[in-house]
Amino acid sequence: MSQKSITELFVVQDFFDIVGGKETIELIKICERKRKAFTDEEISKKMNKKVTEIRAILNKLHFRGIATYQKSRNQKTGWYNYTWELNKPRIAELIIEKQKEYLIKLNEKKSLEAEYYFFDCKKCSERLPFEIAAEYRFICPACGGKMDTLNDPQMQKDTIKKIKKIEEELIILEKIKE
Ligand SMILES: [Zn+2]
């Protein structure tokens, strides 16, 4: 578990999508595998993307403190080379924030699921607690479909499992952060 890549953790995919766009998670995976500093040209070759696109992502990551770079002048060409590195403690810190938010939502969901029997519309995705569904005489207020109870203990189990997993991941992330 402690050998796990940071990209496999909960909420990480969503997090990187928001921070740097859809390509970001792949970029992070490549950088993680390299385990040392890298140039934008290397990444661009690996991902088969233009250097400018890679730089755009890296700049977004830099803005959030996730990636850092060092600049050096190439003596022959006079151009600057940028060598990048991932800041893993910072990634851990940001993921912890996200996971804690998600954990709050999951815990609310858990207590809600324990408190009510839910009724689901068979036609659309409307879902109501028993009391409200009964007020509508078990006819979906959104589409008029019939509402039925799912009464699914599996769903509660799934929520509890997710909560446990995130709590485990938080312990690992706290170690990376240090
Ligand atoms: Zn409906």
Boltz pocket constraint, residues with backbone or C-beta under 6 A from the ligand:
constraints:
  - pocket:
      binder: B
      contacts: [[A, 121], [A, 122], [A, 123], [A, 124], [A, 125], [A, 126], [A, 140], [A, 141], [A, 142], [A, 143], [A, 144], [A, 145]]
      max_distance: 6.0
